[in-house]
């Protein structure tokens, strides 16, 4: 047994005794034959950022080989209505073997694989979000010699009938335990299923949001992942959303990743932690302090932050979350351990103090080497994001930061070490730029900065044009202000976008 994979919950990793990155077609066939698999499911992202599905019942070995070798045709104009013309809409979907997992829900034993899109000539489909992310990463590596690792914090609300036993205190649900946290079981069941599907999870917990309204209970939870290659990070978030919704359906409850579900309560974000790597080692720290490379990346995030909302905050209610005093950013700045900023540098185990031996006196020798754990957190995205395009945009922003002539100076000017929501700090706030306040506003910033995304042939112009059209179609320039005191209209918007992303 390979001890590096012996505890991996993915059934294929365990059975084949190899990491998923080494999977081959012959591995897929062997697993199918020796485990009674009867169905193959292709999974791929659409323009709405949800996983789509194509099912195959296996009829014989040749059929299985054909499926895994040739993929299948799909209608691209239905999957990407803004990016594919109806007259030339056929696309291929080709499975990526490293993504294979045993379906945790299907009554028919099924093997699922995430697919990539290819055009009529057999080239990667230029407008496919996963290919744009791949190009963004390749460009970063080519220009800087650095690779990009990312992980998301997936926040969501569970909506169910009210249970009056052991009610949690309103807006005090953070890290609450069962029985005050009613849906801990669903969360841990989801974590196990996500891990079996190949996701690398850091932890799960209940979040701040917890309230009842009109006989319904609203409970906020979060599942946080560990940093992995940026392309794999996008895949595991897509799978995680599918898993959570599937389990919600099983339990007869609703799950929403929407940024805002009512007024005056905590919204849900999709905070993204990032780190730059070289030869498998982090370059985020230099002698225990944040490195110049990390600060340049931060400068890139901040400089493009207004247009990054076009990929990370894609519905009108996104901008009902991005308001002051809600632990959501509004000002373009960064800081250490500061939750009022757009880019936060969280604790990174840089302390020289030996905490584990202090907590455990019987331990004679402390483990060292936690430098790789330092990340930088981008805090404005939410569940409406197109995960592939958001991560591609952040990858471009990291590269942009490395290329900015005054990156370190810009980082110094935008650093804050105060709570910017406090009245006494309003003068400091007045010196900072602001995030957009509507989809329309976000689209305008994307138009201004589009050349940076299109550079090195990363984002196709058609994608940028399509997103600008999509965002402006909401005509929400003054929406936040016009409905701010009209709870009925706000709830109408909330219900319209409840199942975003």
One Martini backbone bead per residue (centre of mass of N, CA, C, O) as a GRO file, in nm:
protein
  501
    1UNK     BB    1   0.095   0.037   0.023
    2UNK     BB    2   0.044   0.371  -0.030
    3UNK     BB    3   0.080   0.603   0.223
    4UNK     BB    4  -0.002   0.871   0.060
    5UNK     BB    5  -0.312   0.720  -0.003
    6UNK     BB    6  -0.450   0.547   0.232
    7UNK     BB    7  -0.653   0.801   0.343
    8UNK     BB    8  -0.798   0.843   0.093
    9UNK     BB    9  -1.149   0.884   0.008
   10UNK     BB   10  -1.095   0.813  -0.275
   11UNK     BB   11  -1.166   0.520  -0.431
   12UNK     BB   12  -0.955   0.535  -0.663
   13UNK     BB   13  -0.701   0.595  -0.505
   14UNK     BB   14  -0.719   0.341  -0.330
   15UNK     BB   15  -0.745   0.119  -0.551
   16UNK     BB   16  -0.492   0.223  -0.740
   17UNK     BB   17  -0.254   0.342  -0.570
   18UNK     BB   18  -0.290   0.658  -0.661
   19UNK     BB   19  -0.285   0.957  -0.765
   20UNK     BB   20  -0.496   1.143  -0.961
   21UNK     BB   21  -0.265   1.258  -1.154
   22UNK     BB   22  -0.215   0.933  -1.261
   23UNK     BB   23  -0.448   0.889  -1.425
   24UNK     BB   24  -0.597   0.659  -1.658
   25UNK     BB   25  -0.781   0.491  -1.877
   26UNK     BB   26  -0.711   0.206  -1.771
   27UNK     BB   27  -0.801   0.272  -1.485
   28UNK     BB   28  -1.097   0.318  -1.545
   29UNK     BB   29  -1.158   0.038  -1.660
   30UNK     BB   30  -1.072  -0.128  -1.414
   31UNK     BB   31  -1.267  -0.003  -1.212
   32UNK     BB   32  -1.527  -0.074  -1.357
   33UNK     BB   33  -1.486  -0.389  -1.377
   34UNK     BB   34  -1.412  -0.432  -1.048
   35UNK     BB   35  -1.694  -0.242  -0.941
   36UNK     BB   36  -1.970  -0.244  -1.104
   37UNK     BB   37  -1.993  -0.031  -1.320
   38UNK     BB   38  -2.277   0.122  -1.520
   39UNK     BB   39  -2.199   0.440  -1.513
   40UNK     BB   40  -2.144   0.745  -1.694
   41UNK     BB   41  -2.049   1.084  -1.592
   42UNK     BB   42  -2.068   1.396  -1.722
   43UNK     BB   43  -1.901   1.704  -1.624
   44UNK     BB   44  -1.998   2.060  -1.663
   45UNK     BB   45  -1.979   2.392  -1.721
   46UNK     BB   46  -2.176   2.667  -1.732
   47UNK     BB   47  -2.273   2.997  -1.748
   48UNK     BB   48  -2.417   2.946  -1.448
   49UNK     BB   49  -2.209   2.761  -1.270
   50UNK     BB   50  -2.319   2.477  -1.329
   51UNK     BB   51  -2.347   2.151  -1.329
   52UNK     BB   52  -2.345   1.931  -1.586
   53UNK     BB   53  -2.514   1.642  -1.757
   54UNK     BB   54  -2.399   1.312  -1.884
   55UNK     BB   55  -2.537   0.997  -1.959
   56UNK     BB   56  -2.400   0.649  -1.937
   57UNK     BB   57  -2.464   0.330  -2.040
   58UNK     BB   58  -2.291   0.045  -2.017
   59UNK     BB   59  -2.245  -0.222  -2.264
   60UNK     BB   60  -1.921  -0.228  -2.306
   61UNK     BB   61  -1.587  -0.203  -2.343
   62UNK     BB   62  -1.590  -0.037  -2.607
   63UNK     BB   63  -1.782   0.178  -2.513
   64UNK     BB   64  -1.607   0.279  -2.281
   65UNK     BB   65  -1.363   0.356  -2.453
   66UNK     BB   66  -1.511   0.563  -2.627
   67UNK     BB   67  -1.599   0.759  -2.408
   68UNK     BB   68  -1.301   0.813  -2.294
   69UNK     BB   69  -1.176   0.902  -2.584
   70UNK     BB   70  -1.417   1.094  -2.739
   71UNK     BB   71  -1.662   1.156  -2.601
   72UNK     BB   72  -1.892   1.433  -2.673
   73UNK     BB   73  -2.167   1.602  -2.784
   74UNK     BB   74  -2.271   1.953  -2.768
   75UNK     BB   75  -2.466   2.246  -2.700
   76UNK     BB   76  -2.320   2.552  -2.677
   77UNK     BB   77  -2.564   2.761  -2.703
   78UNK     BB   78  -2.702   2.652  -2.435
   79UNK     BB   79  -2.452   2.683  -2.238
   80UNK     BB   80  -2.345   2.962  -2.418
   81UNK     BB   81  -2.541   3.212  -2.524
   82UNK     BB   82  -2.308   3.457  -2.526
   83UNK     BB   83  -2.050   3.268  -2.678
   84UNK     BB   84  -2.242   3.113  -2.893
   85UNK     BB   85  -2.327   3.027  -3.204
   86UNK     BB   86  -2.580   2.854  -3.350
   87UNK     BB   87  -2.428   2.787  -3.632
   88UNK     BB   88  -2.161   2.693  -3.422
   89UNK     BB   89  -2.233   2.488  -3.151
   90UNK     BB   90  -2.058   2.252  -3.156
   91UNK     BB   91  -1.925   2.040  -2.897
   92UNK     BB   92  -1.680   1.898  -2.701
   93UNK     BB   93  -1.655   1.645  -2.442
   94UNK     BB   94  -1.366   1.583  -2.230
   95UNK     BB   95  -1.223   1.381  -2.016
   96UNK     BB   96  -1.067   1.403  -1.691
   97UNK     BB   97  -0.919   1.161  -1.516
   98UNK     BB   98  -0.831   1.310  -1.244
   99UNK     BB   99  -1.159   1.366  -1.170
  100UNK     BB  100  -1.244   1.102  -1.073
  101UNK     BB  101  -1.557   0.962  -0.930
  102UNK     BB  102  -1.768   0.828  -0.702
  103UNK     BB  103  -2.092   0.836  -0.685
  104UNK     BB  104  -2.275   0.923  -0.383
  105UNK     BB  105  -2.600   0.903  -0.507
  106UNK     BB  106  -2.625   0.682  -0.699
  107UNK     BB  107  -2.794   0.381  -0.750
  108UNK     BB  108  -2.611   0.365  -0.982
  109UNK     BB  109  -2.314   0.267  -1.050
  110UNK     BB  110  -2.087   0.554  -1.069
  111UNK     BB  111  -1.879   0.743  -1.295
  112UNK     BB  112  -1.720   1.057  -1.259
  113UNK     BB  113  -1.641   1.339  -1.488
  114UNK     BB  114  -1.457   1.602  -1.577
  115UNK     BB  115  -1.479   1.845  -1.840
  116UNK     BB  116  -1.374   1.952  -2.157
  117UNK     BB  117  -1.366   2.184  -2.419
  118UNK     BB  118  -1.416   2.145  -2.781
  119UNK     BB  119  -1.380   2.204  -3.101
  120UNK     BB  120  -1.408   2.113  -3.436
  121UNK     BB  121  -1.069   2.101  -3.440
  122UNK     BB  122  -0.968   2.008  -3.139
  123UNK     BB  123  -0.974   2.262  -2.972
  124UNK     BB  124  -0.982   2.454  -2.729
  125UNK     BB  125  -1.233   2.636  -2.607
  126UNK     BB  126  -1.192   2.972  -2.586
  127UNK     BB  127  -1.476   3.030  -2.400
  128UNK     BB  128  -1.394   2.851  -2.178
  129UNK     BB  129  -1.351   2.888  -1.846
  130UNK     BB  130  -1.134   2.661  -1.798
  131UNK     BB  131  -0.939   2.765  -2.025
  132UNK     BB  132  -0.891   3.046  -1.917
  133UNK     BB  133  -0.759   2.951  -1.658
  134UNK     BB  134  -0.529   2.797  -1.787
  135UNK     BB  135  -0.406   3.045  -1.936
  136UNK     BB  136  -0.355   3.218  -1.687
  137UNK     BB  137  -0.155   3.020  -1.556
  138UNK     BB  138   0.047   2.995  -1.788
  139UNK     BB  139   0.120   3.297  -1.791
  140UNK     BB  140   0.228   3.323  -1.507
  141UNK     BB  141   0.453   3.108  -1.534
  142UNK     BB  142   0.599   3.237  -1.782
  143UNK     BB  143   0.648   3.537  -1.647
  144UNK     BB  144   0.744   3.430  -1.326
  145UNK     BB  145   0.773   3.113  -1.224
  146UNK     BB  146   0.485   3.090  -1.099
  147UNK     BB  147   0.243   2.950  -0.899
  148UNK     BB  148  -0.113   2.883  -0.826
  149UNK     BB  149  -0.292   2.896  -0.517
  150UNK     BB  150  -0.626   2.788  -0.404
  151UNK     BB  151  -0.907   2.884  -0.181
  152UNK     BB  152  -1.232   2.834  -0.053
  153UNK     BB  153  -1.516   2.994   0.114
  154UNK     BB  154  -1.818   2.822   0.165
  155UNK     BB  155  -2.112   2.989   0.189
  156UNK     BB  156  -2.433   2.908   0.357
  157UNK     BB  157  -2.782   2.847   0.356
  158UNK     BB  158  -3.028   2.695   0.565
  159UNK     BB  159  -3.368   2.614   0.486
  160UNK     BB  160  -3.620   2.567   0.742
  161UNK     BB  161  -3.803   2.455   0.970
  162UNK     BB  162  -3.881   2.543   1.274
  163UNK     BB  163  -3.683   2.492   1.577
  164UNK     BB  164  -3.741   2.546   1.929
  165UNK     BB  165  -3.500   2.382   1.998
  166UNK     BB  166  -3.217   2.516   2.069
  167UNK     BB  167  -3.186   2.818   2.015
  168UNK     BB  168  -3.013   3.042   1.865
  169UNK     BB  169  -2.868   3.333   1.861
  170UNK     BB  170  -2.902   3.604   1.698
  171UNK     BB  171  -2.614   3.636   1.518
  172UNK     BB  172  -2.463   3.369   1.700
  173UNK     BB  173  -2.339   3.106   1.510
  174UNK     BB  174  -2.040   3.094   1.562
  175UNK     BB  175  -1.927   2.780   1.609
  176UNK     BB  176  -2.160   2.615   1.661
  177UNK     BB  177  -2.326   2.352   1.826
  178UNK     BB  178  -2.470   2.079   1.876
  179UNK     BB  179  -2.812   2.170   1.886
  180UNK     BB  180  -2.788   2.471   1.789
  181UNK     BB  181  -2.683   2.327   1.542
  182UNK     BB  182  -2.893   2.170   1.315
  183UNK     BB  183  -2.679   2.120   1.039
  184UNK     BB  184  -2.418   1.949   1.095
  185UNK     BB  185  -2.478   1.682   0.950
  186UNK     BB  186  -2.491   1.792   0.663
  187UNK     BB  187  -2.207   1.908   0.659
  188UNK     BB  188  -2.048   1.642   0.717
  189UNK     BB  189  -2.168   1.484   0.483
  190UNK     BB  190  -2.056   1.674   0.267
  191UNK     BB  191  -1.756   1.651   0.333
  192UNK     BB  192  -1.735   1.351   0.272
  193UNK     BB  193  -1.834   1.363  -0.024
  194UNK     BB  194  -1.625   1.564  -0.132
  195UNK     BB  195  -1.379   1.389  -0.064
  196UNK     BB  196  -1.471   1.147  -0.247
  197UNK     BB  197  -1.460   1.361  -0.504
  198UNK     BB  198  -1.158   1.519  -0.434
  199UNK     BB  199  -1.171   1.706  -0.203
  200UNK     BB  200  -0.993   1.958  -0.005
  201UNK     BB  201  -1.044   1.984   0.336
  202UNK     BB  202  -1.015   2.173   0.620
  203UNK     BB  203  -1.318   2.277   0.716
  204UNK     BB  204  -1.609   2.306   0.935
  205UNK     BB  205  -1.886   2.548   1.006
  206UNK     BB  206  -2.055   2.767   1.169
  207UNK     BB  207  -2.211   3.074   1.132
  208UNK     BB  208  -2.343   3.372   1.215
  209UNK     BB  209  -2.597   3.309   1.067
  210UNK     BB  210  -2.908   3.329   1.272
  211UNK     BB  211  -3.259   3.281   1.200
  212UNK     BB  212  -3.606   3.377   1.226
  213UNK     BB  213  -3.893   3.353   0.983
  214UNK     BB  214  -4.204   3.267   0.937
  215UNK     BB  215  -4.125   2.962   1.052
  216UNK     BB  216  -3.823   2.994   0.962
  217UNK     BB  217  -3.496   2.866   0.920
  218UNK     BB  218  -3.164   3.030   0.935
  219UNK     BB  219  -2.851   2.868   0.848
  220UNK     BB  220  -2.509   2.922   0.872
  221UNK     BB  221  -2.240   2.792   0.670
  222UNK     BB  222  -1.901   2.634   0.635
  223UNK     BB  223  -1.661   2.547   0.374
  224UNK     BB  224  -1.314   2.474   0.382
  225UNK     BB  225  -1.026   2.475   0.199
  226UNK     BB  226  -0.738   2.379   0.045
  227UNK     BB  227  -0.465   2.454  -0.117
  228UNK     BB  228  -0.457   2.450  -0.475
  229UNK     BB  229  -0.458   2.429  -0.773
  230UNK     BB  230  -0.651   2.653  -0.936
  231UNK     BB  231  -0.804   2.445  -1.117
  232UNK     BB  232  -0.889   2.252  -0.883
  233UNK     BB  233  -1.037   2.461  -0.707
  234UNK     BB  234  -1.275   2.501  -0.899
  235UNK     BB  235  -1.377   2.211  -0.911
  236UNK     BB  236  -1.439   2.172  -0.600
  237UNK     BB  237  -1.660   2.390  -0.590
  238UNK     BB  238  -1.855   2.273  -0.793
  239UNK     BB  239  -1.896   2.004  -0.644
  240UNK     BB  240  -1.988   2.118  -0.368
  241UNK     BB  241  -2.252   2.243  -0.463
  242UNK     BB  242  -2.376   1.983  -0.567
  243UNK     BB  243  -2.369   1.827  -0.302
  244UNK     BB  244  -2.536   2.021  -0.125
  245UNK     BB  245  -2.793   2.016  -0.298
  246UNK     BB  246  -2.839   1.712  -0.289
  247UNK     BB  247  -2.870   1.697   0.023
  248UNK     BB  248  -3.100   1.896   0.054
  249UNK     BB  249  -3.301   1.728  -0.107
  250UNK     BB  250  -3.286   1.478   0.077
  251UNK     BB  251  -3.374   1.663   0.346
  252UNK     BB  252  -3.587   1.895   0.266
  253UNK     BB  253  -3.409   2.147   0.186
  254UNK     BB  254  -3.254   2.467   0.155
  255UNK     BB  255  -2.991   2.596  -0.049
  256UNK     BB  256  -2.782   2.899  -0.031
  257UNK     BB  257  -2.534   3.128  -0.203
  258UNK     BB  258  -2.640   3.389  -0.155
  259UNK     BB  259  -2.539   3.706  -0.053
  260UNK     BB  260  -2.857   3.775   0.002
  261UNK     BB  261  -3.170   3.707   0.213
  262UNK     BB  262  -3.175   3.974   0.389
  263UNK     BB  263  -3.215   4.215   0.619
  264UNK     BB  264  -2.971   4.263   0.874
  265UNK     BB  265  -2.798   4.018   0.776
  266UNK     BB  266  -2.585   3.789   0.706
  267UNK     BB  267  -2.390   3.727   0.452
  268UNK     BB  268  -2.255   3.555   0.163
  269UNK     BB  269  -1.942   3.439   0.081
  270UNK     BB  270  -1.624   3.402  -0.133
  271UNK     BB  271  -1.354   3.352  -0.006
  272UNK     BB  272  -1.006   3.398  -0.126
  273UNK     BB  273  -0.722   3.205  -0.112
  274UNK     BB  274  -0.371   3.286  -0.168
  275UNK     BB  275  -0.072   3.149  -0.343
  276UNK     BB  276   0.270   3.152  -0.414
  277UNK     BB  277   0.481   2.931  -0.613
  278UNK     BB  278   0.810   2.749  -0.587
  279UNK     BB  279   0.892   2.440  -0.607
  280UNK     BB  280   0.659   2.383  -0.373
  281UNK     BB  281   0.706   2.676  -0.251
  282UNK     BB  282   0.654   2.941  -0.072
  283UNK     BB  283   0.657   3.323  -0.139
  284UNK     BB  284   0.506   3.487   0.108
  285UNK     BB  285   0.777   3.467   0.269
  286UNK     BB  286   1.041   3.665   0.454
  287UNK     BB  287   1.160   3.592   0.739
  288UNK     BB  288   0.841   3.584   0.853
  289UNK     BB  289   0.752   3.792   0.635
  290UNK     BB  290   0.608   3.963   0.410
  291UNK     BB  291   0.661   3.965   0.088
  292UNK     BB  292   0.713   4.128  -0.205
  293UNK     BB  293   0.548   3.933  -0.376
  294UNK     BB  294   0.288   3.949  -0.209
  295UNK     BB  295   0.252   4.260  -0.240
  296UNK     BB  296   0.223   4.257  -0.547
  297UNK     BB  297  -0.030   4.086  -0.555
  298UNK     BB  298  -0.203   4.278  -0.392
  299UNK     BB  299  -0.181   4.512  -0.589
  300UNK     BB  300  -0.326   4.362  -0.817
  301UNK     BB  301  -0.594   4.317  -0.677
  302UNK     BB  302  -0.657   4.617  -0.620
  303UNK     BB  303  -0.630   4.736  -0.910
  304UNK     BB  304  -0.866   4.506  -1.013
  305UNK     BB  305  -1.118   4.496  -0.819
  306UNK     BB  306  -1.348   4.643  -0.977
  307UNK     BB  307  -1.342   4.420  -1.215
  308UNK     BB  308  -1.360   4.150  -1.049
  309UNK     BB  309  -1.668   4.176  -0.988
  310UNK     BB  310  -1.760   4.065  -1.272
  311UNK     BB  311  -1.689   3.757  -1.158
  312UNK     BB  312  -1.779   3.774  -0.824
  313UNK     BB  313  -2.045   3.993  -0.873
  314UNK     BB  314  -2.335   3.894  -1.074
  315UNK     BB  315  -2.558   4.040  -0.891
  316UNK     BB  316  -2.745   4.274  -0.739
  317UNK     BB  317  -2.724   4.146  -0.437
  318UNK     BB  318  -2.418   4.176  -0.404
  319UNK     BB  319  -2.453   4.500  -0.328
  320UNK     BB  320  -2.600   4.439  -0.044
  321UNK     BB  321  -2.335   4.329   0.095
  322UNK     BB  322  -2.150   4.581  -0.001
  323UNK     BB  323  -2.149   4.711   0.307
  324UNK     BB  324  -2.125   4.860   0.583
  325UNK     BB  325  -2.100   4.669   0.882
  326UNK     BB  326  -2.077   4.341   0.739
  327UNK     BB  327  -1.795   4.207   0.685
  328UNK     BB  328  -1.772   4.376   0.416
  329UNK     BB  329  -1.633   4.518   0.155
  330UNK     BB  330  -1.569   4.874   0.017
  331UNK     BB  331  -1.262   4.913   0.037
  332UNK     BB  332  -0.941   4.973  -0.112
  333UNK     BB  333  -0.765   4.744   0.086
  334UNK     BB  334  -0.516   4.641   0.338
  335UNK     BB  335  -0.445   4.379   0.598
  336UNK     BB  336  -0.388   4.256   0.916
  337UNK     BB  337  -0.632   4.074   1.052
  338UNK     BB  338  -0.859   4.241   0.871
  339UNK     BB  339  -1.222   4.246   0.820
  340UNK     BB  340  -1.246   4.550   0.668
  341UNK     BB  341  -1.100   4.445   0.422
  342UNK     BB  342  -1.028   4.324   0.107
  343UNK     BB  343  -0.730   4.242   0.198
  344UNK     BB  344  -0.619   3.965   0.388
  345UNK     BB  345  -0.377   3.881   0.645
  346UNK     BB  346  -0.350   3.604   0.794
  347UNK     BB  347  -0.262   3.388   0.991
  348UNK     BB  348   0.078   3.200   0.948
  349UNK     BB  349   0.274   3.062   1.152
  350UNK     BB  350   0.527   3.281   1.233
  351UNK     BB  351   0.578   3.202   1.506
  352UNK     BB  352   0.832   3.109   1.746
  353UNK     BB  353   0.638   2.990   1.925
  354UNK     BB  354   0.581   2.689   2.114
  355UNK     BB  355   0.267   2.576   2.127
  356UNK     BB  356   0.247   2.259   2.145
  357UNK     BB  357   0.435   2.224   2.403
  358UNK     BB  358   0.264   2.404   2.585
  359UNK     BB  359  -0.006   2.231   2.552
  360UNK     BB  360   0.213   1.965   2.549
  361UNK     BB  361   0.440   1.861   2.773
  362UNK     BB  362   0.510   1.566   2.647
  363UNK     BB  363   0.625   1.723   2.418
  364UNK     BB  364   0.965   1.746   2.302
  365UNK     BB  365   0.891   1.793   1.985
  366UNK     BB  366   0.851   2.018   1.742
  367UNK     BB  367   0.688   2.117   1.470
  368UNK     BB  368   0.793   2.232   1.157
  369UNK     BB  369   0.710   2.404   0.861
  370UNK     BB  370   0.457   2.649   0.810
  371UNK     BB  371   0.508   2.856   0.573
  372UNK     BB  372   0.292   2.754   0.351
  373UNK     BB  373   0.024   2.874   0.509
  374UNK     BB  374   0.041   3.141   0.380
  375UNK     BB  375  -0.208   3.382   0.301
  376UNK     BB  376  -0.434   3.562   0.075
  377UNK     BB  377  -0.740   3.751   0.110
  378UNK     BB  378  -1.030   3.768  -0.094
  379UNK     BB  379  -1.355   3.931   0.012
  380UNK     BB  380  -1.589   3.998  -0.219
  381UNK     BB  381  -1.694   3.749  -0.310
  382UNK     BB  382  -1.957   3.522  -0.427
  383UNK     BB  383  -2.199   3.278  -0.522
  384UNK     BB  384  -2.226   3.423  -0.821
  385UNK     BB  385  -1.978   3.323  -0.925
  386UNK     BB  386  -1.745   3.256  -1.169
  387UNK     BB  387  -1.502   3.060  -1.076
  388UNK     BB  388  -1.316   3.046  -1.322
  389UNK     BB  389  -1.308   3.358  -1.382
  390UNK     BB  390  -1.220   3.452  -1.107
  391UNK     BB  391  -0.951   3.291  -1.098
  392UNK     BB  392  -0.843   3.412  -1.356
  393UNK     BB  393  -0.846   3.706  -1.259
  394UNK     BB  394  -0.652   3.660  -1.016
  395UNK     BB  395  -0.417   3.558  -1.186
  396UNK     BB  396  -0.385   3.815  -1.347
  397UNK     BB  397  -0.344   4.000  -1.098
  398UNK     BB  398  -0.082   3.872  -1.004
  399UNK     BB  399   0.075   3.933  -1.261
  400UNK     BB  400   0.024   4.238  -1.260
  401UNK     BB  401   0.178   4.291  -0.994
  402UNK     BB  402   0.460   4.202  -1.109
  403UNK     BB  403   0.437   4.442  -1.347
  404UNK     BB  404   0.422   4.671  -1.163
  405UNK     BB  405   0.617   4.946  -1.103
  406UNK     BB  406   0.443   5.046  -0.819
  407UNK     BB  407   0.354   4.815  -0.624
  408UNK     BB  408   0.481   4.873  -0.341
  409UNK     BB  409   0.372   5.161  -0.316
  410UNK     BB  410   0.073   5.085  -0.341
  411UNK     BB  411   0.067   4.899  -0.095
  412UNK     BB  412   0.145   5.112   0.113
  413UNK     BB  413  -0.102   5.312   0.058
  414UNK     BB  414  -0.330   5.060   0.114
  415UNK     BB  415  -0.257   5.034   0.404
  416UNK     BB  416  -0.423   4.907   0.704
  417UNK     BB  417  -0.458   4.932   1.093
  418UNK     BB  418  -0.778   4.969   1.092
  419UNK     BB  419  -1.110   5.033   1.151
  420UNK     BB  420  -1.291   5.161   0.881
  421UNK     BB  421  -1.586   5.179   1.034
  422UNK     BB  422  -1.490   5.388   1.213
  423UNK     BB  423  -1.535   5.718   1.270
  424UNK     BB  424  -1.229   5.799   1.340
  425UNK     BB  425  -1.149   5.679   1.025
  426UNK     BB  426  -1.276   5.858   0.787
  427UNK     BB  427  -1.022   5.992   0.663
  428UNK     BB  428  -0.898   5.732   0.555
  429UNK     BB  429  -1.137   5.647   0.374
  430UNK     BB  430  -1.131   5.903   0.181
  431UNK     BB  431  -0.851   5.786   0.040
  432UNK     BB  432  -1.023   5.559  -0.078
  433UNK     BB  433  -1.132   5.339  -0.281
  434UNK     BB  434  -1.419   5.193  -0.438
  435UNK     BB  435  -1.646   4.977  -0.483
  436UNK     BB  436  -1.887   4.876  -0.642
  437UNK     BB  437  -2.274   4.924  -0.649
  438UNK     BB  438  -2.301   4.756  -0.928
  439UNK     BB  439  -2.319   4.589  -1.217
  440UNK     BB  440  -2.282   4.831  -1.399
  441UNK     BB  441  -2.029   4.943  -1.263
  442UNK     BB  442  -1.858   4.689  -1.306
  443UNK     BB  443  -1.868   4.692  -1.618
  444UNK     BB  444  -1.713   4.961  -1.650
  445UNK     BB  445  -1.446   4.857  -1.529
  446UNK     BB  446  -1.402   4.630  -1.732
  447UNK     BB  447  -1.379   4.811  -1.978
  448UNK     BB  448  -1.123   4.970  -1.874
  449UNK     BB  449  -0.952   4.674  -1.803
  450UNK     BB  450  -0.957   4.456  -2.039
  451UNK     BB  451  -0.659   4.444  -2.151
  452UNK     BB  452  -0.540   4.283  -1.914
  453UNK     BB  453  -0.712   4.022  -1.968
  454UNK     BB  454  -0.636   3.997  -2.287
  455UNK     BB  455  -0.366   3.947  -2.235
  456UNK     BB  456  -0.214   3.675  -2.375
  457UNK     BB  457  -0.489   3.539  -2.455
  458UNK     BB  458  -0.694   3.485  -2.217
  459UNK     BB  459  -0.933   3.682  -2.269
  460UNK     BB  460  -1.183   3.693  -2.467
  461UNK     BB  461  -1.366   3.942  -2.601
  462UNK     BB  462  -1.642   3.792  -2.597
  463UNK     BB  463  -1.651   3.757  -2.291
  464UNK     BB  464  -1.639   4.050  -2.207
  465UNK     BB  465  -1.885   4.140  -2.365
  466UNK     BB  466  -2.089   3.942  -2.232
  467UNK     BB  467  -2.057   4.044  -1.939
  468UNK     BB  468  -2.134   4.334  -1.985
  469UNK     BB  469  -2.417   4.278  -2.090
  470UNK     BB  470  -2.520   4.119  -1.849
  471UNK     BB  471  -2.479   4.336  -1.627
  472UNK     BB  472  -2.643   4.568  -1.776
  473UNK     BB  473  -2.927   4.417  -1.788
  474UNK     BB  474  -3.014   4.510  -1.487
  475UNK     BB  475  -3.030   4.817  -1.439
  476UNK     BB  476  -2.868   4.891  -1.129
  477UNK     BB  477  -2.745   5.174  -1.063
  478UNK     BB  478  -2.995   5.257  -0.828
  479UNK     BB  479  -3.111   5.017  -0.661
  480UNK     BB  480  -3.005   5.027  -0.368
  481UNK     BB  481  -3.137   5.307  -0.311
  482UNK     BB  482  -3.443   5.259  -0.409
  483UNK     BB  483  -3.482   4.984  -0.195
  484UNK     BB  484  -3.374   5.020   0.107
  485UNK     BB  485  -3.693   5.063   0.238
  486UNK     BB  486  -3.801   4.801   0.061
  487UNK     BB  487  -3.863   4.489   0.158
  488UNK     BB  488  -4.034   4.369  -0.070
  489UNK     BB  489  -3.829   4.426  -0.303
  490UNK     BB  490  -3.591   4.279  -0.181
  491UNK     BB  491  -3.729   3.995  -0.166
  492UNK     BB  492  -3.771   3.970  -0.467
  493UNK     BB  493  -3.470   3.962  -0.534
  494UNK     BB  494  -3.386   3.729  -0.357
  495UNK     BB  495  -3.570   3.515  -0.501
  496UNK     BB  496  -3.449   3.545  -0.786
  497UNK     BB  497  -3.131   3.475  -0.655
  498UNK     BB  498  -3.122   3.215  -0.468
  499UNK     BB  499  -2.985   3.012  -0.719
  500UNK     BB  500  -2.709   3.099  -0.752
  501UNK     BB  501  -2.425   2.933  -0.893
   0.00000   0.00000   0.00000
